[in-house]
Structures are given as structure tokens and as C-alpha cells.
Amino acid sequence: MNEKEVVILREAEPKKILQTAIAKKVPAIMSYLSKGKWHVAKVFLAALEDERFSIESAGPPSKPKPINIQVNQPVGIAIKYKSGKFVFDTTVVGLEPSGDPSDRGWGGTILLAVPDQVEVVQRRSYYRVNVPESLKVNVVLWHRRKNNTPDTKDSDEPRNYYKGRLADISAGGAQVIIPHENGASQGSSGEERPDFKKGQFIAMRFTPMPYEMPLMLDAQIRHVLPTADGKGTSLGLQIVGLEASPEGQRVLSRLVGIVEQYYRINRTSAKQQDMQPVTAVVKQIDY
């Protein structure tokens, strides 16, 4: 993990990437905002023409999902490849309906502008790394609703949020542990269990290292499980929306750096443990 984690491609290379994805039918993920909430959709890149390319749904025709998207709307695209992911933001330049009256979801084509640049995030950045034992990284979670954040004073939604602890993280996801004794905010006696459910979109905020600026992310809940000791709830989260804007891509670059930093701390700690004198270990066991 010593080489540069994020590589930026510009000029002609973005078109080469798109052409390769189209030729090999590589699946992609499109992230977009609709009514103040993040959504994700599985897509295929269908064709490339001049300065625009088209995408089509990769979901099963038997279970179509409507996509509320508009012309001139910014979206993010993430394309998996063998060494990592290509990520970029672009803009919707056209919508072509399928013309099938029986189509209850999105069966048409979305036209997107060819991006000026594409970022490549190495695959190892998407491997989960544990938060170092020397750090306690607190996390604040809340439901992703319009005008609803822990800092909002004039919110039209209840300002309930949960406090948890970051267990592991990658450039694409995280695991957060919420102790059961922590109910909702504002001093409410609250529920004994968080009201998070699989598939929901939430927001999270945490400070990766002491004295750093907090990091705020949007995520989708992938699983909700009890912890092994039964004293908490484990949330598996997929981070979303970072591809959809230059600001989000800067956050992604910072996230990659955090993964690298945690990895280095864990590796240094493991080496120090391996270098402990054998006599010290024996003495510890005898005691």
C-alpha cells in the first residue's frame, strides 16, 4: 500500500475507459440525488457517441425500479475493474423512454456527458481495515432526510440521531457499532434498539484522527445485526454519492488516505507485538 492510491485520468483516456466498459459489458453503479435523498442504480454502459454516452438499467426486467432523474442533473458513476474502480461525475444530457407501454419502471436510456477526467481508486482501498485499537472513533448517525442534521436548528424533521463507534472502514463502506444503551438524542428515554433498517439511506459524521476536521458521508445500510456479545447493534454501511461531484471525489481521496493511515498504524502495532521478548510473554502466561 505504498504506491499512490488515487490516479486521475484526463483528455482522451476517459473515452478509452468508456469504450472498454461498453465492449466488455462491465456493470456500473450510478448514484444520484432525488428529493433530497441519495439513490443508487445498477447500470450498463450501452454506447459512446461524440461527447456523450448512454446507459441502461442492469436490473432484472421482472423487477423494474423507477428512477426519478432529470436532464442537467449531476450523477456519479463507479465502474469496477480488475485493479479497483473508475469513478467520475457527469451530467444527464438526455432521456430516451423505452416506448414500451408495459414498462412500469425504467426501461429506457439515459444519455450522459463524457467526463473531463476519471479517477482510479486502487482495489486495496476497498478492503476493510479495522480501526486501530489505540483510537476510539465516535460516529454520529441520523436518517437522511431533507434539512435533518445534528447541526440543523430549524429542521422540519425530528432531530433524532444515534451515537456509535467506528469498527472498520474502506473507501466503499464501514461498520459501525451502536451500543444498546444509546437511544435517540435530545435526552429522550428513546428506544432500546436503533430504528435503522436494511436499505435505508443515512448520514454519518466522524473524526478519523484526533485534531482532524470531521468527515461527513452518506451511506446505505446493507445489514443490521446484533453484536456477538448482544450488547449492541452492528450496521454494515455502503458509502454512496462520492462519485457525483468534485467535492465528493475530494472526500473520497481523503477517505482513501484514512484507510492507508489505519492500515499503517495496525501494521506498526502488529510488528511491535511480534518483537516483544519471549520472556515477557512467558511471564505474562505464568502470572
C-alpha positions as CSV (number, residue, x, y, z in Angstrom):
1,M,0.0,0.0,0.0
2,N,2.9,2.3,-0.6
3,E,2.1,3.5,-4.1
4,K,-0.3,6.3,-4.9
5,E,-3.9,5.3,-4.2
6,V,-5.8,7.6,-6.5
7,V,-4.8,8.2,-10.1
8,I,-6.5,10.9,-12.3
9,L,-7.1,10.3,-16.0
10,R,-7.9,13.2,-18.4
11,E,-8.2,14.1,-22.0
12,A,-8.6,11.0,-24.3
13,E,-8.3,8.4,-21.6
14,P,-11.8,8.8,-20.2
15,K,-13.2,7.8,-23.7
16,K,-11.0,4.7,-23.8
17,I,-12.3,3.7,-20.4
18,L,-15.9,4.1,-21.5
19,Q,-15.2,2.2,-24.8
20,T,-13.7,-0.7,-22.8
21,A,-16.6,-0.8,-20.4
22,I,-19.1,-0.9,-23.2
23,A,-17.2,-3.6,-25.2
24,K,-16.9,-5.8,-22.2
25,K,-20.3,-5.0,-20.7
26,V,-18.8,-4.1,-17.4
27,P,-21.6,-3.3,-14.8
28,A,-21.5,0.1,-13.2
29,I,-23.3,1.9,-10.3
30,M,-25.0,5.3,-10.8
31,S,-25.6,7.4,-7.8
32,Y,-27.9,10.4,-7.8
33,L,-30.0,12.7,-5.6
34,S,-33.7,12.7,-5.7
35,K,-36.0,14.7,-3.4
36,G,-33.0,15.3,-1.0
37,K,-32.1,11.6,-0.7
38,W,-29.3,9.5,-2.4
39,H,-30.2,6.6,-4.6
40,V,-28.1,4.1,-6.4
41,A,-28.9,2.1,-9.6
42,K,-27.1,-0.8,-11.3
43,V,-26.5,0.1,-15.0
44,F,-24.6,-0.9,-18.1
45,L,-22.8,1.5,-20.5
46,A,-24.6,1.0,-23.8
47,A,-23.0,3.2,-26.4
48,L,-20.5,6.1,-26.9
49,E,-21.1,8.8,-29.5
50,D,-19.0,12.0,-29.7
51,E,-19.2,13.7,-26.3
52,R,-21.9,11.7,-24.8
53,F,-22.6,8.1,-23.8
54,S,-25.7,6.1,-22.9
55,I,-26.5,3.8,-20.0
56,E,-29.3,1.3,-19.5
57,S,-30.6,-0.5,-16.5
58,A,-28.8,-3.6,-15.4
59,G,-31.6,-4.7,-13.1
60,P,-33.9,-7.6,-13.8
61,P,-36.8,-6.7,-16.2
62,S,-39.2,-8.6,-13.9
63,K,-38.4,-6.1,-11.0
64,P,-38.0,-2.7,-12.6
65,K,-37.2,0.2,-10.4
66,P,-38.3,3.7,-11.2
67,I,-35.6,6.3,-11.5
68,N,-36.5,9.9,-10.8
69,I,-33.9,11.8,-12.8
70,Q,-33.9,15.0,-14.8
71,V,-32.0,16.5,-17.7
72,N,-29.0,18.6,-16.5
73,Q,-28.9,16.7,-13.2
74,P,-25.4,15.7,-11.9
75,V,-24.8,12.0,-11.3
76,G,-21.9,9.8,-10.2
77,I,-20.7,6.7,-12.0
78,A,-18.5,3.9,-10.5
79,I,-17.2,1.2,-12.8
80,K,-15.5,-1.9,-11.3
81,Y,-12.4,-3.2,-13.0
82,K,-9.7,-5.7,-12.1
83,S,-7.5,-3.4,-10.0
84,G,-10.1,-1.2,-8.4
85,K,-12.7,1.3,-9.6
86,F,-13.1,4.1,-12.1
87,V,-15.2,6.9,-10.6
88,F,-16.3,10.2,-12.1
89,D,-19.1,12.7,-12.0
90,T,-21.1,13.7,-15.1
91,T,-24.4,15.3,-16.2
92,V,-27.6,14.0,-17.7
93,V,-27.9,15.4,-21.2
94,G,-30.9,13.5,-22.4
95,L,-33.6,10.9,-21.6
96,E,-35.0,8.4,-24.1
97,P,-38.0,6.4,-22.9
98,S,-38.3,2.7,-23.9
99,G,-41.6,3.2,-25.7
100,D,-43.0,0.1,-24.1
101,P,-46.4,0.9,-22.5
102,S,-46.0,-2.2,-20.2
103,D,-42.7,-0.8,-18.8
104,R,-43.5,0.1,-15.2
105,G,-40.0,1.1,-14.2
106,W,-37.0,2.5,-16.1
107,G,-36.6,0.6,-19.3
108,G,-35.3,3.5,-21.4
109,T,-31.9,5.1,-22.0
110,I,-30.1,7.9,-20.1
111,L,-27.6,10.0,-22.0
112,L,-24.7,11.4,-20.1
113,A,-21.8,13.8,-20.9
114,V,-18.4,12.3,-21.4
115,P,-16.4,13.3,-18.2
116,D,-13.4,15.6,-18.4
117,Q,-11.5,13.3,-16.0
118,V,-11.8,9.9,-14.4
119,E,-10.3,8.9,-11.0
120,V,-8.9,5.4,-10.4
121,V,-9.1,4.1,-6.9
122,Q,-7.0,1.0,-6.3
123,R,-8.8,-2.1,-5.2
124,R,-6.9,-2.4,-1.9
125,S,-8.5,0.9,-0.8
126,Y,-11.9,-1.0,-0.8
127,Y,-10.6,-3.7,1.6
128,R,-11.9,-3.1,5.1
129,V,-9.3,-2.1,7.7
130,N,-10.0,-2.2,11.4
131,V,-9.9,1.0,13.4
132,P,-6.6,0.8,15.4
133,E,-7.0,-0.3,19.0
134,S,-5.2,2.9,20.1
135,L,-8.1,5.0,18.6
136,K,-11.7,5.4,19.7
137,V,-13.5,6.9,16.7
138,N,-17.0,8.0,17.7
139,V,-19.7,8.2,15.0
140,V,-23.0,10.2,14.8
141,L,-25.7,8.6,12.6
142,W,-29.0,10.0,11.5
143,H,-31.7,9.3,9.0
144,R,-31.0,11.0,5.7
145,R,-33.9,13.5,5.4
146,K,-34.1,16.9,4.0
147,N,-32.8,19.6,6.4
148,N,-32.2,17.0,9.1
149,T,-28.7,17.0,10.5
150,P,-27.4,17.2,14.1
151,D,-26.4,20.8,13.4
152,T,-29.7,22.0,11.9
153,K,-31.6,24.4,14.1
154,D,-34.8,25.0,12.0
155,S,-35.4,21.4,10.9
156,D,-38.8,20.2,9.7
157,E,-37.9,16.7,11.0
158,P,-37.2,15.4,14.5
159,R,-33.5,15.8,15.3
160,N,-33.0,12.2,16.5
161,Y,-29.6,10.7,15.9
162,Y,-27.5,7.8,17.3
163,K,-24.0,7.7,18.7
164,G,-21.8,4.7,17.8
165,R,-18.3,3.6,17.4
166,L,-16.4,3.0,14.1
167,A,-15.2,-0.6,13.9
168,D,-13.8,-0.7,10.4
169,I,-13.8,1.3,7.2
170,S,-12.8,1.2,3.5
171,A,-13.2,3.5,0.5
172,G,-16.6,1.9,-0.1
173,G,-18.1,1.1,3.3
174,A,-17.9,0.9,7.0
175,Q,-19.1,-1.0,10.1
176,V,-20.5,1.0,13.0
177,I,-21.3,-0.5,16.4
178,I,-24.2,1.2,18.3
179,P,-24.4,0.3,22.0
180,H,-27.9,-0.6,23.1
181,E,-27.8,1.9,26.0
182,N,-27.6,4.7,23.5
183,G,-31.1,5.7,22.4
184,A,-32.1,8.7,20.3
185,S,-30.7,12.2,21.0
186,Q,-32.2,15.1,22.9
187,G,-32.2,13.2,26.2
188,S,-35.2,11.0,25.2
189,S,-35.6,7.8,27.0
190,G,-35.8,6.5,23.5
191,E,-35.9,3.0,22.0
192,E,-33.7,0.4,23.4
193,R,-32.8,-0.6,19.9
194,P,-32.0,1.7,16.9
195,D,-34.7,2.0,14.3
196,F,-32.3,1.5,11.4
197,K,-33.4,-1.0,8.7
198,K,-31.6,-2.6,5.7
199,G,-31.9,-0.5,2.6
200,Q,-32.3,2.8,4.4
201,F,-30.1,5.8,3.5
202,I,-28.4,7.5,6.4
203,A,-25.8,10.2,7.1
204,M,-22.8,9.7,9.3
205,R,-20.2,12.0,10.8
206,F,-16.9,11.1,12.5
207,T,-13.4,12.4,13.1
208,P,-10.9,9.8,11.7
209,M,-7.9,11.0,13.7
210,P,-7.6,13.4,16.7
211,Y,-7.5,17.1,15.8
212,E,-8.6,16.4,12.2
213,M,-11.7,18.0,10.6
214,P,-14.8,15.8,10.9
215,L,-15.8,13.8,7.8
216,M,-19.5,13.6,6.8
217,L,-20.7,10.9,4.5
218,D,-24.0,9.4,3.1
219,A,-24.4,5.7,3.2
220,Q,-26.9,2.9,2.6
221,I,-27.5,0.3,5.3
222,R,-26.5,-3.2,3.9
223,H,-27.1,-5.2,7.1
224,V,-28.3,-4.8,10.6
225,L,-27.0,-7.5,13.0
226,P,-26.6,-7.9,16.8
227,T,-23.1,-7.8,18.1
228,A,-21.5,-11.1,19.3
229,D,-21.9,-10.1,23.0
230,G,-25.5,-9.0,22.4
231,K,-24.8,-5.5,23.8
232,G,-25.1,-3.6,20.6
233,T,-26.2,-3.4,17.0
234,S,-23.7,-3.7,14.1
235,L,-24.5,-1.7,11.0
236,G,-22.8,-2.6,7.7
237,L,-22.8,0.5,5.5
238,Q,-22.2,1.2,1.9
239,I,-20.9,4.7,1.3
240,V,-22.8,6.5,-1.6
241,G,-22.7,9.7,-3.5
242,L,-18.9,10.4,-3.5
243,E,-18.7,10.0,-7.3
244,A,-21.4,12.5,-8.1
245,S,-19.4,15.8,-7.6
246,P,-15.9,17.1,-7.4
247,E,-16.4,17.8,-3.7
248,G,-17.4,14.2,-3.2
249,Q,-14.4,13.0,-5.0
250,R,-12.2,15.1,-2.7
251,V,-13.9,13.4,0.2
252,L,-13.2,10.0,-1.5
253,S,-9.5,10.9,-1.8
254,R,-9.4,11.8,1.9
255,L,-11.2,8.5,2.7
256,V,-8.5,6.6,0.8
257,G,-5.9,8.3,2.9
258,I,-7.7,7.4,6.1
259,V,-7.7,3.7,5.0
260,E,-4.0,3.9,4.3
261,Q,-3.3,5.6,7.7
262,Y,-5.2,3.0,9.7
263,Y,-3.5,0.2,7.8
264,R,-0.1,1.6,8.6
265,I,-0.9,2.0,12.3
266,N,-2.2,-1.5,12.5
267,R,0.8,-2.9,10.7
268,T,3.2,-1.0,13.0
269,S,1.3,-2.2,16.1
270,A,1.5,-5.8,14.9
271,K,5.3,-5.6,14.3
272,Q,5.8,-4.2,17.8
273,Q,3.9,-7.1,19.3
274,D,5.9,-9.6,17.2
275,M,9.1,-8.0,18.6
276,Q,8.2,-8.5,22.3
277,P,10.7,-10.6,24.2
278,V,9.7,-14.2,24.7
279,T,10.4,-14.0,28.4
280,A,7.8,-11.2,28.7
281,V,5.2,-13.5,27.1
282,V,6.1,-16.4,29.4
283,K,6.0,-14.2,32.4
284,Q,2.6,-13.0,31.4
285,I,1.3,-16.5,31.0
286,D,2.7,-17.7,34.3
287,Y,1.1,-14.8,36.1
